[in-house]
Amino acid sequence: MNEETAARRVGHWRYAVLFLPYGLASGFVVVTLAYVLAQSHVPTVAIGGLVALQLLPQTWKFLYAPVIDCVWTYRRWYVASAIVTGLFIAASGFLPMTLASLPVLSLLILLASIASSGCGTATSGLLAHAVPDEEKGRASGWSQAGNIGGQGMGGGLALWLAQHAGGMPVAATVTGGICVACTLALISLKEPSHDHRAPSLQATAKNVVFDLWGLVRSRLGLLAIVLVLLPIATGAASNLFAAIASDWRATADTVALVTGFAGGIASAVGSLLIGYAADRFDRKATYLVAGASAALCAIAMAILPHTPIVFVALTLLYAVTNGFMYAIFYAVSLEAIGKGAAATKSQLMSCGANLPIALATFVEGAVQTRSGSVAMLWADAGLTLGGIAIFILFALVVRRVWKQSEPLAIPA
């Protein structure tokens, strides 16, 4: 049985489970900690900084991703990463949720984020090798349903536990335990062949570098990298919805529902829908449409009355568009990277995508602190639409100067 046949047999849903720790680590910060810290009167700009710190390792994880491509196995890396992620998340719940505890809390969140990136890196390697090109949109939808769905549903579960069932220690311990339990999804998933590996570590590392360079210098790779570097599919406003919920008079239970359980389901549905579309239409064009849909949602939220029902309706709609954006990003990435040193190449793309998310989240948090929530939403839409315009212009230039059969000419 070849790798692609094995992938069809085990089903793409397993990638959703394997991506859960990556999503849970983010959701615990974005939903649970953001709300609890806000209720403790920690400034929004500080909360935005914590969210940005959680995202920071996702902007340079490609520096250590080659280790996963060079030694050990994707499966073993996943198990180790999931266990460490769970331990650091659990530990963070035993700290006081105050501004004074923010330095230690930030360190634990940073370490959990680094560990969770190992889960995403190993899963990306497994998926890129096993799933055929014509099904990578659907597989992307499933994987990101686990990622962003886990962010919403896991964060919402942790917030509910923090409010109603034992406080932050219980919430953090349960979240960490789920991360460890996700290793069970590795059953029936075989380790792919690693054709880029050579007898010596030095030769293997050289092959990884050449494979990475091949991605960067290709036309498809260049367009994909520029696309994800622009603030088009950030969904940054969702990272601060829990912190600004009081402006819409939303209660803790409402926040837990729409940014948590229901928001996670909405995002998962959006991921699955756009994943199937990504196997039928041009993936880069679909990426732009997904970003535009989120911008329109942010504008509607800015101009409509600030009531609990508006908050519920539009945060759920924004969650659907967030699902669109995560899944189509991953589909674009998988289309560009192929196989080979897939873990390293996928993390280069992921780092590129997380950089604008981190920057947009920090900028929007600062805008909210200075000018209010409406200004923050307009900033979210403006960044997205500006990014779309820049990419369209860039793509037109590339089409004009690039011969389809030739790689990018690198200046001497």
N, C-alpha and C positions, 0 to 999 in steps of 0.2 A: 504494500500500500504506500503510495507516495504522500508527500506532505499535504498537498491540496485536497486529496481524497480524504485524508485523516481529518482535515479542518472541517469539511462538510459533515463528516460523520459525528464529530463531537458537538457541532453547533456553535454559532457565533455568540450565543448568549453567555458562554463562559468568559468571554473577554469583558463583559459588563461586570461580572463578579471580580475578576482580577484587577479591574481599574478602581474598585470601590475604595481601597485604602488611600489612593491618591486623592479621590474626591472627599473622603471623610476627613482627611487631614486639613483640607481647605475649608470644608463646611463647618468644622468645629470652631475655626477662627471667625469666618465670615458671618455665620449665623449665631452660634452660641456665645462665643466670647464677645462679639461685637455688641450684642444686646445686653448681656450681663454687665459689661464694662460701662456701657452707656447709662444703665440704671444706677451705676455707682458714681456717676457724674465725671467719668473720664472724658476729656475733650474729644470731639469727633476727629480732629486732626491727629490725635494720638492713636485713636482706633484705626484710622486710615493708614497710619504709619505701621501699625502691627500687621494689618492685612498685607501691606506692601512688603513687609519683611518676610511674611510667610511665602510670598510669591518670589522673593529675591533668588533663592537657590534655583528656581525654575528658569532663571535667565542665564545661568552659567553651568548648568549640569552637564552640558556637552563636554566640559573639560574632563570630567571623570567617567562619562559614558563609555569611552574607549576601553576602560578596564573591563567592563561587562562584555564587550565584544572580544576581548583578548584572552581572558582566563575564566575558569569555572564554567558554569552553565547558566542559561537564562533562568531555569527552574530554581536552582539553588540561590541565585541572587534574589529572586522574588521572595522566597521563604525568609531569608535573613532580613530583607528590607521590611517586610510586613511585620515581623516580630518587633524590630527596633522602633518602627513607627508607632505601633500600639503601646509600647512601654513609655515613650516620651509623651504621647497624648495623655495617657493615664496619669502620669506624674504631674502634668500641668494643672489638673483639676484640684490638687491639694494645696494650691497657693491662694492667698487672699485675692479677691478680684478688685484690686485697688490700683491707683496710679503708682503707689510706692512699690508694688510688686511687679510693675511692668518690665523692668530690666531682666529679672530672672524668668518671668513668663515669656518674654521675647526670645530668650536663649532656648528654652525648651521647644517653643514653636518653630524656631529656626532649625533645630536638630531634627524634629519630627518631619519638617518639610524636606530636608535633605534625604532622610530615609525613605519617605514616601515616593520621592522621585525615582528611587531604585525600583519600586514596584512598577511605575509607569514605563521606565526604560526597558525592564525585562519583558513586560507584556508586549511592548511595541516590537521588540525583536521576535517574539514568538508569532505575533500576528503577521508581520511583514513577510515572514518566510512561508507561513502555512496557507494564507488565504490568497486565492487567485485574483488577478487584477480586476476582473469584471465583478467581483463580489466585495471589493475593499470598501466601497461606499456603505454597503449594508453592515459589514464588520465594524466600520468606523461608527456607524449609528449605535450599534450595541455597546461598543467600548465606551463611547462618550455618554451613553445613557447611564452606565455605571459610574463614570467620572462625575458628571455634573448632577446626575440624579442622586448619587451618593452624597454630593455636597449639600444638596437641599434637604433630602430626606434624613440623612445622617445628622446634619446640623440641627434640623427641626426636632428629631428624636432627642438629641442631647439637650437642647433647650427645654423641651418638655420635662425631661428627667431632672434638669437643674431647678426648674420651677416647682415641680410637683412630687418628685420621687427621690429625695435624698440629697439634692444639691449638686454642686459641681463635682465632688469626688465620685459620685455614682455615675454622673453623665460622662465624665472623662474615662472612667474604667470600662463602662459598657462600649464606648466608641473604640477604645483601644482593643478590647476583646474581639470586636467585629473585624478589625483589621487583621488580626491573627487568624481568625476563622476562614478568611477568604483564601488562604493557601489550599483549602480543600478543592478549589476549582481547578487546580493543576492536575487532578486525577484524569487520566485518559488523554492529556495533552502531552505529546512527545516532544523531546528536545530536537530542534531542527539540525540539519547538517550545517557545519560552519566552514564553508569552502574557502573563506578568506583567511582562515587560520593556517599558519605554516609551522614547521617543526620547532622553530625558535620564536621566542617572544618578540625579539627585535624585528624579525621578518613579518610576523603577524601585525605588529604595530605599523610597519611600513605599508602593508596592504590596506589597513584601515584608513591611513592618511590619503592614499591614492584614491580609494573609494569615495572618501569625503570630498576630495578635490574634484572628482568626476561629477558629483552632484552640483557643486558650486559653479562650475564652468559650463554646465549645460543650459540651454535656453529655458527648458521647463523648470530646472532647478532654480535659476535666477529669478524667474517670474514668481515662483512659489515663495522663495525667501523674501523678496520685496513685499509680496502680498501680506505675509504674516507679520512683517515688521511694522506695517502701518496700523494705526488705531481704528481698524474697521470692525473686527469681530471681538472686541474686548469684553463686552457685557459688564463694564466696570461699575455701572450704577448699581447692579445687583449686589455688589460687594458692600454697599453702604445702605441698602434698604432697611436692614435691621436697626441701624444707628439713627435713621431719620424717620422711623415709623411714627414717632410721637407727633410729627407735623400733620399727619393724617388721622390722629387720635386713634391709632391702632393699638390694641392691647397686646400683652405678651403672648396670649394664646393665638391671637390673629397673626402675629409675626411668625410664631412657630408653624402655623398652618401654611401661610402663603409663601414664606421664604424657606420653609422646611418641607414638610410632607407633601402638600399639594404642589408647591413649587418644584420639588424634586420630580414628582410624577409628570408635571407639565414639561419640564426640561427633557426628561427621558422620552416622552412622546415626540417632542420636537426633534430630538436626536435621531430617533428611529425613522421618522418621516423624511427628514432631509437626507439621511443615509441612503434610502432607496432612491431618492431623486438624484443623488450623486452618481448612481450607476446608470442613469438615463440621460443626464444633461452634462454640459461642460461644467467641470467642478469649480473652476475659477470664477466663472460668471455666477454660479450658484452662491459662491462665497460673498460676492458683492450684494446680491439680493438679500441674503441673510443679514448682512450688516445694515442695510437700508431699513429692513423691517424693524430692527431694534431701535434705530434712530427715531423712526416715526412713533414708536411706542413711548420713548422717552419724552418726545414733544407733547404727545397727548397727555401724559402724566403731569407735565409742567403746566398745561393750560386748563385742565379740567379742575373742578372743585376738589379741595383737599378734605375728602370724607373717607371714612373707613371702607365703604363699598368701592370707591374709586381705587383706593390703595390695593384692595384685594384683587379687583378685576385686572388692573394694569400691571401689577407685579407678577401675576400669573401669566399674562400675555407676554411680558418681558422674559419670563422664564422659558416660555416656548421658543422665543427667538434666541435665547441663550443656548438652548439645545440645538437649534439650527447651526449656530456659529461654531460651537465646539465640534460637532460632528463633521461639518464641511471643512473645517480647518484640518482635522485629522485625515479626512479623505484626500484633500489636496496634498498633504504631506506624504501619505503612503504612495500616491501616484508618482510623486517626484523621486522618492528614495529607492524604490525597487527592493532588492534583497541585499546580499553581501553584508557589510557591517551595518546592519539595519538599526541596531540600538543607538550607535553614534549618530547616524544621519537623522534618525527620528528626533533625537534630542537637540540637534542643531536647529531643526525646524521648531521644536517646542520652545526652546530658549528664545528664539526670535519672536514667537507669538506671545510669550509671557512678559517680555520686556514692555511692550505697549500696555498690557493689562496692568502691570505694577505701576507704571508711570501715570496712566490715566486714573487709576484708583487714588493715588496720592494727590494728583492735581484736583480731582473732583472733591476729595475730602477737604482740601484747602479752600476750594471755591465755596463749599457748603458752610464751612466755619466762618468765612468772611462775608458771604453774600446770601446764604440761605439755600434751601433745598431746590427751589425753582431754578435758580442760577446753575446749580449743580447738574440738573437734568438737561438744561440747554447746552451746557458744556459737553455732556455726554453725547448728545446728538451732533453737536458741531464737530467734535473730534472724529466721529464716525463718518459723517458726510464729507468732511475734508479729506480723510484718508481714501475714500472711494474715488474722489476726483483726482487725487494725485496718482493712484494706481492706474486709472484709465489713461491718463496722459503718458505715464511711463510705459504701459503696454503698447500704446500707439507708436512711441518712439522706438521701442525694441522691434516691433514688427517692421518698421521702416528700415532700420539699419542692420538687422540680423538676417543672414541667409539661413534658411531652414536646415540646410545640410551641414552647416559649419558651427563649431563652438565659438564662444566669445573669444575674441582676440585679446590676449593679455599683454599690455605694454611691456617692453623690455625694461 
